[in-house]
Amino acid sequence: MAGGSGGTATGRELTVRGLLLGALITFVFTSANVYLGLRVGLTFATSIPAAVISMAVLRLVRGATIHENNIVQTVASAAGCIASIIFVLPGLIMIGWWQGFPFWQTFLLCASGGLMGVVLSVPLRRALVTGSDLPYPEGVAAAEVLKVGTQTREGAAEAQAGLRTILVGSIASMGFAVIGATKLVATEASTWFRFGASHAATGVSASLSFALLGAGHLVGLSVGLAMGLGLVIAFGVATPILSAIAAMPGPAEAAALAAFGGQVRFLGAGVIGAAAIWTLGKLARPLWHGMAGAIAASKARKASGEALPIEEQDMPVGWLGLIVALVALPIVALLWHFAEQGPLAAFALPLSLGFYAYVLLMGAFVAAVCGYMAGLIGSSNSPVSGLAILAVLGSALLLAVAVQPLAGSGAGPQLVAFALFVTGLVLACAVIANDNLQDLKTGQLIGATPWKQQVALIVGVLAGSAVIPPILDLLNAAYGFAPLPGTGLPVPSDPLPAPQATLIAGLARGILGEGLDWNMIFIGAALGLALVALDGLMGRRGWLRLPPLAVGIGIYLPMSATLPVVIGALIGWRYDRRRADPAAQRMGVLLASGFIVGESLFGVLLAGLIVATGSGAPLALVGAGHEGAAMAAGTLLVAALLVVLYRWTGRTAGRLQG
């Protein structure tokens, strides 16, 4: 095996079986991530679980190598990132422009944007992987998993134990979700109340969700506590004050949720926007110096005639140019087709060409920022949705200034839809480049070949892009999405929250004349700057950081979705403190990944059952009237399962050490 200083990777690397296995894992994890993202606004990084599954499967065949396992996890990593398209596309349903997700439009949007992201990852790799000292926590962790699992007998045992841990976590998570679907236990625990002379309303609410608890374990203590601070701001301060001002009569829950949905969420949007802009400004200089240094080093190496080491061999420039040329055709065609289906038909050609340039420029910029943040704190914590907000602000403002005065008021709905469609392309481009840098860091540490990983990512992009449209259609048919206020569309009985898509679609409508609560956004922006200053102060004093973007997400998301993530982060921190050895901590990560996969896949399966039966609760065994007992039973069952599962995971890791 090649090290980090050049040479040739030995054994198999880019193989058909590795690509096929990676594609199969991509189908599963993409489905899980789509459901999780639509429910809570979070997706999980799939590289480490994919590496464990790959090692367990390929160990059954002859000739498997660490590099082949790395290709599998590179393909499967597309599941974690291309699924982020759900942060935007459901907005087209919410505004009434789409009734479903057309396969070819959705597939080509994901695939063409993703392939552009692969091209962007080449210069970003030189600037942010080989030309920087960023830690890349997930990339380093994946490399360690691959090294341990491939090179030693103990590693073989750990790979098998890791696969069992994922399966046990998945079975437990899916099992509880099945029981919850029968209504024998509740899947949410909440209490709402009023207090004080003003009758201010607020409450405590938590989804009894293993997927959200697992997500909390994966995001870690810093992000979890930051989201907890956001909860305190949203439901401990803002919601009581605003509900008291509104003086809404009736149940406390209705008053609190009205204040939260109508005003507090825009406060969170302002925090997210301010934090994202601060991040852009802070990273501009290091990105510029990193790229300039990488280019200078490459020129010096060429002048000296020194051969590139294996881990520096990117996809040839000619192939990159060919991909850019080929991808330009579907992007321009998609934009033209989208624009010519309505009042914007007269502007279809200039819109498609002009916004193709916007996709390239904004995609490159957002990818660079996401990539830097991925290297700093990991892909799972990278501010993708916050930067998508900036992308939709940019596209909507351009349309408002340059097109809306010419197109007239009747073009408003299509302008909003066009802004969302453009943002989807930018997001697909950015998230692929963002996530791929972790994979390329893993490859650098084990002596893999970058161009082969870049080919593998192309396969992963195409596989993930193919599964997203039918999964979105299935979930839309089963659950639906709540339309934005003022659209006049019917509200489904149990819609998926899709929090980022709701926010991004609302911002586009606000800029293009549909109305927006700018006061709360500006207050949120001021709060975001204060949180940036607080985070900087804590960093200078060596304290635990509270990322402002995570605080903003904690304000913006419903408490039922956020509180379990905070609890999961605390559980993961406690487990890691009690089990300090790396093997035990890796097993904890795999258990949490299993939690997410099991519940998320059941959500997709349940969606199919809902569509097939026409019933909103096809597995229900009891009716209304047992909510109190079901809530207590569900809470106790989740707590008991968590204790048992984490203790079992710790004992499993202990046996590996023994």
ZATI-457574 format. One line per 8 residues: number of its first residue (from 1); their letters; for each residue x, y, z of C-alpha. Coordinates in pm, 1 decimal, always signed. Each point is the difference from the previous one (the first is absolute). Example, Ala and Ser with C-alpha at 12.3 -4.5 7.8 and 13.67 -1.06 7.14 Angstrom:
BEGIN
1) AS) +1230.0 -450.0 +780.0  +137.0 +344.0 -66.0
END
This chain:
BEGIN
1) MAGGSGGT) +0.0 +0.0 +0.0  +124.1 +341.6 -87.7  +67.9 +242.3 +269.8  -24.2 +369.9 -12.0  +315.1 +69.1 -191.6  -61.9 -129.1 -342.1  +31.1 -338.6 -151.2  -260.4 -231.0 -141.7
9) ATGRELTV) -307.9 -134.6 +168.5  +19.8 -377.6 +4.9  -288.0 -239.6 -65.6  -352.7 +80.7 -113.3  -135.5 +352.0 +30.2  -260.6 +111.2 -257.6  -195.8 -322.9 -58.0  -343.5 -81.4 -139.1
17) RGLLLGAL) -98.1 -186.7 +316.5  +107.3 +293.9 +215.2  -203.7 +241.7 -211.4  -306.0 -227.8 +8.9  +22.2 -52.0 +376.8  +40.3 +374.6 +50.7  -303.5 +65.2 -221.5  -213.1 -247.1 +198.7
25) ITFVFTSA) +99.1 +167.6 +327.9  -74.8 +336.1 -161.8  -356.2 -106.3 -82.5  -63.3 -97.2 +363.5  +168.0 +297.7 +166.4  -141.4 +253.5 -247.5  -352.4 -119.4 +80.6  +72.1 +27.9 +372.2
33) NVYLGLRV) +155.4 +344.6 -33.4  -287.4 +135.3 -210.8  -252.9 -103.1 +264.6  +211.9 +127.6 +290.2  +69.5 +331.2 -171.8  -366.2 +60.7 -79.3  -98.5 -80.9 +355.3  +257.8 +194.7 +199.1
41) GLTFATSI) +227.5 +187.8 -239.8  +309.5 -211.1 +75.2  +182.4 -262.0 -204.4  +271.5 -234.9 +122.0  +345.7 -68.2 -143.1  +9.5 -349.2 -151.0  +371.3 -55.4 -57.6  +79.6 -187.5 +323.6
49) PAAVISMA) -307.5 -228.6 -1.9  +63.9 -70.4 -369.6  +364.1 -84.5 +71.1  -101.9 -245.2 +272.4  -259.4 -168.6 -222.7  +249.3 -14.2 -285.9  +267.9 -166.8 +213.9  -247.7 -254.4 +132.7
57) VLRLVRGA) -127.6 -89.3 -350.0  +323.3 +10.7 -200.3  +174.0 -212.6 +261.8  -212.7 -286.0 -131.5  +165.6 +20.3 -344.4  +362.0 -35.5 -99.9  +240.1 +282.2 -70.8  -180.4 +285.1 +176.2
65) TIHENNIV) +229.0 +291.2 +91.6  -15.8 +311.2 +211.8  -15.4 +204.9 -320.3  -298.6 -193.7 -132.0  -181.6 +54.3 +330.4  +83.6 +368.7 -30.6  -163.3 +9.3 -344.6  -317.2 -152.5 +148.0
73) QTVASAAG) -24.7 +265.2 +271.4  +74.4 +271.7 -256.6  -293.0 -113.1 -216.5  -228.0 -31.5 +302.2  +93.8 +344.6 +131.9  -218.1 +140.7 -277.1  -296.9 -118.5 +209.9  +81.9 +244.4 +275.3
81) CIASIIFV) +44.0 +300.6 -222.9  -217.8 -23.6 -311.7  -298.7 -65.0 +230.3  +45.5 +361.0 +117.0  -193.8 +102.3 -311.4  -310.3 -49.6 +216.1  +92.5 +325.4 +174.2  -134.0 +177.7 -312.0
89) LPGLIMIG) -210.1 -209.2 -239.9  -307.1 -56.6 +224.1  -42.6 +377.8 -11.3  -130.7 -40.8 -355.8  -284.8 -209.9 +142.6  -60.5 +244.8 +284.9  -55.4 +293.1 -239.1  -219.5 -209.2 -229.4
97) WWQGFPFW) +227.3 +6.0 -305.9  +57.2 -376.1 +0.7  -252.1 -265.9 +103.3  +263.4 -273.8 +5.3  +366.9 -46.1 -80.9  +49.1 -56.1 -376.2  +258.7 -274.2 -30.5  +216.3 +136.4 -279.5
105) QTFLLCAS) +1.3 +359.0 +120.8  +84.5 -104.6 +355.5  +256.5 -257.9 -110.4  +175.3 +235.7 -241.3  +2.2 +282.1 +255.9  +168.8 -223.1 +260.0  +232.4 -170.1 -247.2  +117.7 +307.1 -193.6
113) GGLMGVVL) +48.8 +209.6 +312.7  +175.7 -289.4 +171.5  +236.2 -61.2 -291.6  +93.0 +367.5 +2.7  +78.7 -48.2 +368.0  +238.3 -284.4 -88.3  +187.3 +237.0 -231.4  +17.2 +264.6 +272.8
121) SVPLRRAL) +138.8 -252.0 +247.2  +325.3 -23.8 -199.6  +135.7 +353.0 +64.1  -159.9 -0.3 +344.3  +186.6 -320.1 +87.9  +332.0 +163.9 -77.0  -92.0 +309.8 +197.1  -179.0 -152.1 +297.1
129) VTGSDLPY) +133.2 -356.3 +36.3  +364.5 -12.0 -104.6  +64.8 +373.2 +36.4  -144.1 +52.8 +347.4  +15.3 -137.6 +354.2  -375.1 -33.9 +45.2  -81.5 -299.2 +224.8  -276.7 -166.5 -210.3
137) PEGVAAAE) -140.1 -197.6 +295.8  -226.0 -230.0 -202.5  +261.5 -62.3 -269.0  +264.7 -89.6 +257.2  -245.3 -221.2 +189.5  -96.0 -184.5 -320.0  +368.3 -54.9 -79.9  +59.4 -145.4 +344.7
145) VLKVGTQT) -298.0 -232.6 -37.8  +130.9 -120.2 -335.3  +352.3 -54.1 +133.1  -114.1 -190.1 +307.0  -257.0 -204.7 -185.0  +221.9 -99.7 -291.8  +345.1 -61.9 +140.6  -48.4 -207.6 +316.5
153) REGAAEAQ) -193.7 -296.5 +129.7  -127.7 +226.9 +275.2  -120.0 +231.7 -272.8  -193.7 -284.5 -160.9  -169.2 -64.3 +332.8  -76.7 +369.8 +37.8  -148.7 +16.8 -349.4  -233.2 -291.3 +76.7
161) AGLRTILV) -87.8 +145.7 +339.6  -61.3 +337.2 -161.7  -238.5 -149.5 -252.2  -186.3 -177.4 +282.3  -20.4 +328.5 +188.4  -154.3 +177.4 -300.0  -249.7 -283.6 -42.2  -94.2 -6.6 +369.3
169) GSIASMGF) -47.3 +378.2 +4.2  -206.0 -16.9 -319.5  -220.3 -283.6 +129.5  -62.5 +176.6 +332.2  -78.0 +329.0 -172.1  -227.2 -160.8 -257.9  -166.5 -214.9 +265.8  -94.3 +300.9 +211.5
177) AVIGATKL) -125.9 +180.4 -311.9  -220.5 -300.9 -81.8  -144.5 -2.7 +354.1  -55.9 +374.6 -27.9  -186.0 -48.5 -327.9  -239.4 -236.4 +178.4  -83.8 +285.7 +242.6  +68.7 -227.7 +297.9
185) VATEASTW) +268.8 +248.7 +103.9  +28.3 +367.5 -88.4  +275.8 +129.2 -223.6  +0.1 +346.9 +158.5  -12.3 +123.8 +358.3  -110.5 +356.9 +64.6  -159.8 +234.3 +248.9  -114.4 +357.5 -65.2
193) FRFGASHA) -91.8 +263.3 +255.5  -56.3 +369.1 +71.4  +161.5 +197.8 +280.7  +3.3 +350.6 +142.0  -265.3 +269.3 -0.8  +43.2 +44.1 -375.2  -83.1 -366.5 -64.5  +312.1 -49.7 -203.9
201) ATGVSASL) +1.0 -341.5 -165.9  +280.3 -246.8 -52.0  +71.1 -367.6 +63.2  +234.1 -295.9 -20.1  -22.4 -243.6 -287.7  +225.8 -282.1 -115.9  -40.5 -255.2 -275.1  +67.3 -352.4 +130.2
209) SFALLGAG) +224.7 -65.1 -296.1  +308.1 -219.3 -8.2  +100.9 +165.8 -327.1  +14.8 +342.5 +166.0  +180.6 -137.9 +304.6  +254.1 -161.8 -232.5  +41.4 +324.8 -190.9  +77.2 +172.7 +328.2
217) HLVGLSVG) +271.0 -254.2 +82.2  +159.3 +61.3 -339.7  -3.3 +381.4 +4.2  +174.8 +6.1 +338.2  -17.2 +200.9 +320.3  +94.2 +342.2 -138.5  -269.3 +1.9 -268.8  -249.6 -167.4 +231.9
225) LAMGLGLV) +42.3 +262.9 +273.0  -16.3 +277.2 -260.6  -333.2 -137.0 -121.5  -105.9 -19.5 +364.8  +78.7 +370.1 +39.4  -213.5 +64.2 -306.3  -283.8 -189.8 +167.5  +28.1 +215.9 +311.1
233) IAFGVATP) -8.1 +316.8 -210.1  -295.1 -121.9 -207.9  -226.1 -160.6 +258.6  +136.2 +144.2 +322.9  +10.8 +363.9 -109.9  -143.2 +87.5 -342.3  -311.1 -219.1 -10.1  -128.3 +102.1 +347.0
241) ILSAIAAM) +55.2 +370.8 -71.8  -158.7 -5.5 -345.2  -294.6 -216.7 +107.0  -64.1 +239.8 +290.5  +3.6 +296.7 -239.6  -242.1 -176.6 -236.7  -226.9 -95.0 +293.3  -144.5 -288.4 -199.1
249) PGPAEAAA) -279.9 -179.3 +185.8  -47.9 -374.9 +7.6  +235.5 -289.8 +72.6  +358.6 +78.6 +95.5  +134.0 -227.5 -275.4  -182.8 +189.0 -276.1  +114.6 +339.2 +130.8  +362.5 -108.8 +39.4
257) LAAFGGQV) +21.8 -165.3 -341.6  -165.0 +299.1 -168.9  +262.9 +234.3 +146.0  +276.7 -242.0 -89.5  -110.6 -65.5 -357.5  -97.2 +357.2 -81.3  +293.1 +190.6 +153.0  +262.3 -200.4 +189.9
265) RFLGAGVI) +105.1 -204.7 -303.8  +88.5 +320.2 -185.6  +211.7 +98.0 +299.2  +189.4 -326.3 -53.7  +31.2 +75.1 -371.2  +166.9 +330.8 +80.8  +248.4 -172.5 +232.5  +82.4 -259.7 -266.5
273) GAAAIWTL) +47.3 +264.8 -269.0  +226.1 +221.5 +212.1  +210.9 -295.2 +113.8  +37.6 -125.4 -357.1  +108.5 +341.3 -129.9  +252.3 +30.1 +283.6  +135.5 -342.1 -91.9  +40.9 +107.6 -362.6
281) GKLARPLW) +191.3 +311.7 +94.1  +221.8 -179.1 +250.1  +98.1 -270.3 -247.3  +67.5 +216.4 -305.2  +365.2 +73.5 +84.4  +111.2 -353.1 +100.7  -171.7 -144.5 -306.9  +177.2 +245.5 -229.5
289) HGMAGAIA) +340.6 -65.7 +155.2  -56.3 -374.9 +0.2  -85.7 -12.5 -370.0  +283.3 +234.2 -95.3  +248.7 -209.8 +197.2  -122.5 -323.2 -156.8  +32.3 +142.2 -352.2  +351.9 +125.9 +71.7
297) ASKARKAS) +104.4 -339.3 +138.5  -138.5 -179.0 -305.7  +191.5 +230.7 -236.6  +322.7 -49.8 +193.9  -38.1 -378.8 -15.6  -58.5 +7.1 -375.8  +301.8 +224.0 -54.8  +224.5 -239.7 +191.8
305) GEALPIEE) -129.6 -304.3 -187.2  -96.2 -171.3 +323.4  -262.8 -273.3 -41.5  -325.3 +46.2 +180.8  -51.6 -243.1 +288.4  -291.5 -237.6 -37.3  -214.5 +190.4 +247.8  +39.8 +319.4 -207.9
313) QDMPVGWL) -116.9 -138.5 -335.9  -330.3 +172.0 -72.1  -228.5 -50.6 -295.5  +175.9 +145.9 -309.3  -82.7 +358.2 -93.1  -127.6 -111.5 -339.2  -256.2 -230.4 +158.7  -105.3 +276.0 +238.4
321) GLIVALVA) -54.7 +232.7 -295.5  -204.5 -266.9 -177.1  -220.6 -49.3 +309.0  -54.9 +376.4 +28.5  -98.6 +17.8 -368.6  -230.6 -302.0 +20.7  -165.9 +114.7 +323.3  -59.6 +348.3 -140.8
329) LPIVALLW) -249.4 -142.3 -249.6  -246.1 -153.5 +248.6  +30.6 +296.1 +240.5  -82.0 +254.8 -270.3  -271.7 -228.3 -139.4  -154.4 -46.9 +344.5  -3.8 +373.3 +67.6  -144.4 +74.2 -345.9
337) HFAEQGPL) -270.2 -268.6 +33.1  -93.9 +124.3 +346.5  -22.8 +362.6 -113.7  -193.5 -55.1 -322.5  -290.2 -175.7 +177.7  -184.4 +317.6 +100.2  +9.9 +382.2 +5.2  +381.6 +1.5 -20.5
345) AAFALPLS) +1.5 -168.0 -343.4  +114.2 +319.4 -174.5  +306.2 +13.6 +228.0  +84.0 -372.6 -9.9  +325.3 +25.0 -199.2  +166.7 +289.4 +186.8  -117.1 -144.7 +332.1  +147.1 -342.9 -76.1
353) LGFYAYVL) +336.3 +139.4 -112.1  +27.7 +263.6 +271.8  -91.4 -232.8 +283.7  +229.3 -270.8 -131.7  +282.2 +245.2 +75.7  -159.3 +68.8 +339.5  -8.2 -373.4 +78.6  +370.0 -32.2 -84.5
361) LMGAFVAA) +112.1 +302.5 +200.3  -224.8 -45.1 +302.8  +52.9 -377.0 -4.5  +377.0 +43.8 +7.8  -18.9 +258.3 +277.4  -239.5 -194.5 +220.4  +192.5 -324.3 -62.7  +321.2 +166.3 +116.1
369) VCGYMAGL) -159.5 +121.2 +322.1  -171.9 -333.1 +67.3  +324.2 -181.4 -73.8  +195.6 +211.9 +244.3  -261.8 -54.2 +268.7  -3.9 -374.5 -72.1  +375.3 -6.8 +53.4  -34.3 +197.8 +319.6
377) IGSSNSPV) -297.7 -165.3 +171.7  -113.7 -283.4 -228.9  -247.0 -38.7 -286.8  -290.5 -74.4 +235.0  +41.5 +342.7 +163.7  +78.5 +197.1 -315.4  -248.5 +288.0 -44.0  -156.1 -125.5 -323.2
385) SGLAILAV) -351.4 +122.6 +69.0  +122.9 +339.2 +121.1  +192.6 +48.3 -322.0  -298.7 -118.3 -204.0  -184.5 +292.0 +158.4  +262.8 +236.9 -139.6  -27.2 -167.4 -341.0  -377.2 +49.2 -14.8
393) LGSALLLA) +34.9 +358.9 +121.5  +245.8 +67.4 -282.6  -213.0 -159.7 -272.8  -323.5 +159.7 +124.7  +157.7 +346.4 +23.4  +140.2 -30.3 -353.0  -342.2 -96.8 -131.3  -170.1 +278.5 +196.4
401) VAVQPLAG) +234.3 +265.9 -139.9  +60.2 -119.3 -356.6  -308.6 -198.6 -102.7  -304.9 +77.3 +214.9  -43.2 +361.5 -123.3  -5.2 -128.9 -360.0  -208.2 -313.6 +52.6  -276.7 +163.7 +203.5
409) SGAGPQLV) -188.4 -106.3 +309.9  -147.7 -311.2 -162.4  +343.6 -160.6 -15.4  +44.8 +7.0 +379.0  -72.3 -368.4 +72.5  +226.1 -118.6 -282.2  +278.1 +234.7 +109.4  -15.6 -155.0 +348.0
417) AFALFVTG) +6.0 -349.3 -151.1  +290.9 +90.3 -227.7  +199.6 +136.3 +295.3  -54.6 -328.5 +185.8  +98.0 -207.6 -302.3  +323.1 +196.9 -45.0  +77.3 -38.6 +369.7  -46.4 -375.5 -34.7
425) LVLACAVI) +270.4 -9.6 -267.4  +235.4 +208.5 +215.5  -62.3 -223.2 +299.8  +61.5 -323.3 -193.3  +327.4 +143.2 -127.0  +115.2 +119.7 +341.3  -85.9 -299.0 +216.8  +180.6 -249.9 -222.3
433) ANDNLQDL) +320.0 +204.3 +12.9  -49.6 +44.4 +373.9  -37.7 -368.5 +83.3  +256.3 -126.2 -249.1  +280.3 +186.6 +174.9  -44.3 -226.7 +303.7  +30.7 -303.5 -230.0  +308.2 +142.3 -167.1
441) KTGQLIGA) +158.4 +60.7 +340.9  -66.7 -364.4 +83.1  +160.4 -98.9 -329.7  +304.2 +217.0 +65.3  +57.9 -166.9 +337.0  -11.6 -353.5 -142.8  +186.9 +74.6 -324.2  -298.1 -21.8 -238.0
449) TPWKQQVA) -23.5 +153.9 -347.3  -211.6 +319.5 -11.8  -111.7 -36.9 -361.3  -137.2 -346.5 +73.4  -191.4 +138.3 +295.6  -133.1 +277.3 -222.5  -123.1 -261.5 -248.9  -159.2 -190.1 +290.0
457) LIVGVLAG) -176.9 +315.3 +113.7  -145.0 +46.3 -349.7  -153.1 -347.2 +34.2  -134.5 +91.0 +343.4  -149.4 +325.9 -129.8  -182.8 -181.8 -280.2  -123.2 -276.2 +234.3  -122.5 +246.3 +262.9
465) SAVIPPIL) -160.3 +223.2 -263.6  -194.3 -296.8 -138.5  -152.2 -98.5 +335.6  -95.4 +349.5 +121.7  -296.0 +71.3 -237.7  -199.4 -319.4 +74.6  +66.1 +28.0 +374.8  -113.3 +363.9 +1.3
473) DLLNAAYG) -310.1 -91.4 -200.9  -81.5 -281.8 +239.5  +37.8 +218.4 +309.1  -198.8 +280.0 -162.4  -284.6 -238.2 -81.7  -0.2 -147.7 +350.4  +53.4 +307.9 +217.0  +16.2 +309.7 -218.8
481) FAPLPGTG) +142.7 +340.7 +91.1  -177.9 +287.6 +169.7  -56.7 +280.1 -255.7  +126.9 +346.6 +75.1  -254.3 +243.7 +147.2  -195.3 +185.8 -265.1  +25.5 -262.9 -272.3  -351.6 -129.8 +62.2
489) LPVPSDPL) +113.5 -361.6 -36.1  -150.8 -276.4 +216.3  +202.9 -98.1 +307.3  +79.4 -374.1 +35.9  -102.1 -164.3 +326.9  +353.9 -96.2 +103.7  +246.3 +184.6 -224.8  +376.2 -40.7 +15.1
497) PAPQATLI) +149.3 +317.6 +154.3  +284.0 +45.8 -255.2  +121.2 +297.7 +209.0  +273.6 +130.7 -230.0  -219.6 -23.5 -309.2  -276.5 +189.0 +181.1  +240.0 +274.8 +101.4  +171.9 +29.1 -338.5
505) AGLARGIL) -329.5 +6.8 -191.4  -133.3 +262.9 +242.1  +304.9 +219.0 -51.7  -32.2 -20.6 -378.9  -367.5 +99.0 +18.6  +79.5 +285.0 +235.7  +265.7 +152.2 -225.6  -214.7 -36.0 -310.2
513) GEGLDWNM) -294.8 +185.2 +148.6  -203.5 -260.3 +186.7  +61.4 +150.6 +342.9  +256.8 -76.6 +269.1  +46.7 +89.7 +366.2  +322.7 +193.6 -48.8  -8.1 +146.8 +353.8  +50.0 -339.6 +162.0
521) IFIGAALG) +268.9 -88.5 -255.3  +192.1 +319.4 +78.7  -31.0 -62.7 +374.9  +124.9 -352.5 -62.5  +292.2 +132.8 -203.1  +100.8 +227.4 +289.4  -30.1 -294.0 +238.6  +209.1 -207.4 -239.8
529) LALVALDG) +281.9 +255.3 +9.8  -13.9 -1.9 +380.8  +25.0 -380.6 -4.9  +297.5 +23.2 -236.8  +172.8 +227.8 +251.9  -88.0 -237.2 +286.5  +134.8 -299.9 -188.8  +322.3 +187.8 -77.0
537) LMGRRGWL) +43.6 +95.5 +365.7  -51.9 -359.5 +109.9  +253.2 -117.2 -257.0  +263.3 +247.7 +118.9  -45.6 -118.9 +357.4  +25.5 -364.0 -98.0  -359.1 -80.1 +95.9  -241.2 -225.7 -184.0
545) RLPPLAVG) -115.0 +177.1 -316.0  -366.3 +71.4 -80.2  -19.4 +26.7 -381.8  -241.9 +284.5 -85.7  -145.0 -192.2 -293.5  -96.1 -284.2 +232.1  -162.3 +249.0 +238.1  -199.5 +139.2 -293.0
553) IGIYLPMS) -114.3 -347.9 -98.4  -104.1 -60.5 +360.9  -214.6 +313.1 -14.1  -146.2 -81.0 -340.0  -90.8 -369.4 +38.2  -299.4 -114.1 +208.8  +89.1 -106.8 +353.4  -128.9 -352.0 -65.8
561) ATLPVVIG) +271.7 -41.7 -261.3  +279.5 +184.2 +181.0  -28.0 -120.4 +359.1  +73.7 -367.9 -84.2  +311.8 +111.3 -189.3  +119.2 +189.1 +309.0  -71.3 -304.3 +219.2  +178.9 -226.9 -246.9
569) ALIGWRYD) +305.8 +226.1 +5.2  +10.3 -18.6 +381.0  -40.8 -379.4 -6.5  +280.2 -32.7 -256.6  +227.9 +226.0 +204.5  -70.4 -200.8 +314.4  +64.9 -328.9 -180.3  +330.2 +126.9 -145.3
577) RRRADPAA) +115.9 +115.8 +341.7  -73.6 -337.9 +156.4  +149.8 -190.8 -294.5  +314.2 +192.7 -84.6  +159.0 -261.7 -229.6  -35.1 +78.3 -375.2  -157.5 -338.4 -84.6  -284.2 +56.4 +244.7
585) QRMGVLLA) -57.7 +350.2 -130.8  -9.9 -128.7 -358.8  -258.0 -257.5 +108.6  -205.9 +279.9 +152.9  +4.5 +184.4 -333.2  -111.6 -315.9 -179.8  -282.5 -59.8 +248.9  -121.6 +357.3 -53.7
593) SGFIVGES) +22.4 -49.0 -377.9  -211.0 -313.9 +37.9  -262.3 +199.3 +191.9  -30.7 +237.8 -294.1  -1.8 -265.3 -270.2  -260.4 -223.4 +167.7  -261.5 +265.8 +74.3  +57.3 +184.6 -325.7
601) LFGVLLAG) -41.3 -312.7 -211.6  -317.0 -90.1 +190.2  -129.3 +348.8 -75.3  +49.7 -65.5 -370.5  -163.6 -345.3 +25.6  -292.1 +144.1 +197.0  -42.1 +264.0 -268.4  -41.4 -275.8 -258.9
609) LIVATGSG) -258.0 -172.5 +221.9  -193.2 +325.5 +45.7  -11.0 +50.6 -375.7  -102.0 -361.4 -62.5  -280.3 -7.8 +261.8  -120.1 +359.3 -17.1  +3.6 +12.5 +380.7  +198.3 +257.1 +195.8
617) APLALVGA) +65.7 -253.6 +277.8  -6.8 -343.8 -164.8  +158.4 -182.2 +298.3  -207.0 +160.6 +279.2  -142.2 -248.9 +251.1  -160.1 +248.1 +240.6  -191.3 +321.2 -47.2  -7.0 +330.9 +183.6
625) GHEGAAMA) -45.2 +28.1 +374.3  +318.6 -165.9 +121.5  +245.6 +283.0 -65.0  +119.3 +42.6 +360.5  +78.8 -366.0 +56.0  +155.2 -32.6 -345.4  +226.7 +298.6 +66.7  +123.4 -143.6 +329.6
633) AGTLLVAA) +51.1 -343.9 -154.3  +191.0 +141.0 -294.9  +228.1 +212.5 +218.6  +84.0 -289.9 +231.3  +61.1 -239.8 -288.6  +239.5 +239.3 -176.2  +192.8 +63.9 +322.7  +29.0 -372.4 +75.4
641) LLVVLYRW) +112.4 -85.9 -352.5  +264.9 +273.3 +4.7  +147.0 -130.7 +325.4  +6.7 -359.1 -125.6  +138.6 +82.3 -344.7  +280.2 +229.9 +115.1  +105.8 -246.8 +269.8  -0.3 -283.0 -255.6
649) TGRTAGRL) +207.1 +213.5 -238.5  +253.4 +76.9 +273.1  +31.6 -367.6 +89.9  +43.9 -92.1 -366.7  +282.8 +250.6 -32.7  +151.6 -127.7 +325.9  +15.2 -353.5 -138.2  +189.0 +132.1 -303.7
657) QG) +258.8 +157.6 +228.7  +30.1 -317.0 +205.1
END
